[in-house]
Amino acid sequence: MENQKTPFSINIIYWTAQIVFWLFVLICTATVLFNVLLYTDFFGNDLQLHVHFPSKVNFLETGILEINNTEVKVELVNGTSQIHFFNTPLFIARYFGLAMLVAVGTMFYMMFVFRKFITNVKHNKIFEIANIRLLQNLAYAIFALWIFTIIYMRIMFYSIASNVEFEHIEILEEFPNFAGIPMLALFIWVLSHVFITGVKLQEEQNLTV
């Protein structure tokens, strides 16, 4: 039987996955190296750390908008920001280093699974149980990353953000819930179950013929 030609779109996804995967290899290597350096006190107290602030903030200072010969009093609200630690203490740097290692490691696993999945698709091994199981593993990894993100944001808020005071900033106890992430995981999980059910029904039909 003549092998079917791989669609151009699959080839694009395949090579994109290859490139992104190896980029993640470099990122993971750099993350591991960064954590090793943290535990060898390589940076000392000179590390300038920038991380995402876990909760929304209100800027209490008001401004004036001039438009159509009219002045309008305005205020920025519900903003997101980053926090900069000057001369970051080692225990804080290690905390964020570990969190980054977990997040990057999970994303690397997701990319590894997807790369394996799309490689099977490229070789026409699409509707095989083992390949569809990869979709399930991808869904579990996405959901695990969402759980980790939610927990991380709460821990950072109650340990750091709630203890910070600014003169013109109000820190709100409002967190992004990233609702699209679990919905994506659920969609992939349901899709994998539909494929597995279809494969099993086809196998049963072939046995009864």
C-alpha positions, -999 to 999 in steps of 0.1 A, spaced: 0 0 0 13 34 -9 20 57 20 -3 87 22 14 120 18 15 140 50 -6 171 48 13 204 46 -4 217 78 7 186 98 43 192 86 41 228 98 28 218 132 54 190 134 84 212 127 70 239 149 67 214 177 103 203 171 116 238 173 96 247 204 105 214 221 143 221 218 137 257 229 121 242 260 151 220 265 173 251 266 149 268 289 148 238 313 185 236 313 189 273 321 162 270 349 180 240 365 213 259 362 197 290 378 185 269 407 219 253 412 235 287 413 210 299 439 219 270 462 256 277 457 251 314 467 265 325 433 245 357 432 249 367 468 226 396 476 230 413 442 201 395 424 175 419 410 144 397 407 113 407 387 82 385 391 46 388 383 25 403 411 -2 378 421 -32 401 426 -47 431 410 -40 466 422 -57 500 423 -36 531 416 -49 556 442 -34 586 425 -59 604 402 -51 621 369 -67 645 344 -78 636 309 -80 665 285 -102 658 255 -125 681 234 -116 711 256 -129 692 286 -110 680 316 -121 646 330 -108 633 364 -96 597 360 -80 570 380 -64 537 370 -80 507 386 -77 469 385 -43 469 371 -17 441 370 20 446 376 53 431 384 72 434 416 109 441 417 130 429 446 161 450 452 190 429 464 167 398 466 172 378 498 183 343 491 153 326 506 130 346 484 150 339 453 151 301 461 113 301 465 107 317 431 135 295 415 117 264 427 83 276 415 98 284 381 114 250 380 81 233 386 62 254 360 89 251 333 92 214 340 55 209 336 54 229 304 84 209 291 65 176 298 35 190 279 57 199 250 73 165 251 40 147 250 26 169 222 58 164 202 54 127 205 17 129 196 22 150 165 51 127 154 28 98 155 2 118 135 29 126 109 35 89 105 -2 81 102 -5 65 137 -34 87 145 -62 65 159 -41 42 180 -49 38 217 -13 46 227 -13 78 207 -47 89 220 -35 83 256 -9 110 249 -38 134 245 -51 123 279 -16 129 295 -15 163 279 -49 172 294 -37 160 328 -5 181 325 -25 212 315 -48 208 344 -19 202 368 -3 234 356 -35 253 363 -37 239 398 -1 248 405 -7 283 392 -37 288 414 -19 276 445 13 296 437 -7 328 433 -24 323 467 8 315 485 26 345 470 -3 368 479 -5 357 516 32 354 521 44 385 502 18 407 486 -4 411 517 26 422 537 37 450 512 26 486 518 26 513 491 17 549 494 -4 552 463 -13 516 455 -41 495 469 -35 458 467 -67 439 460 -75 403 470 -85 395 434 -67 368 415 -69 358 379 -85 324 377 -72 315 342 -106 298 335 -96 290 299 -68 266 310 -90 240 327 -116 243 299 -88 235 274 -77 205 295 -113 193 297 -119 197 260 -87 177 252 -97 150 278 -132 146 263 -119 145 228 -94 118 237 -123 97 253 -144 101 221 -114 89 200 -108 59 223 -145 50 223 -145 52 185 -114 30 182 -128 4 206 -161 3 187 -143 -2 154 -122 -30 169 -154 -48 182 -170 -43 148 -140 -59 131 -141 -89 154 -178 -95 147 -173 -95 109 
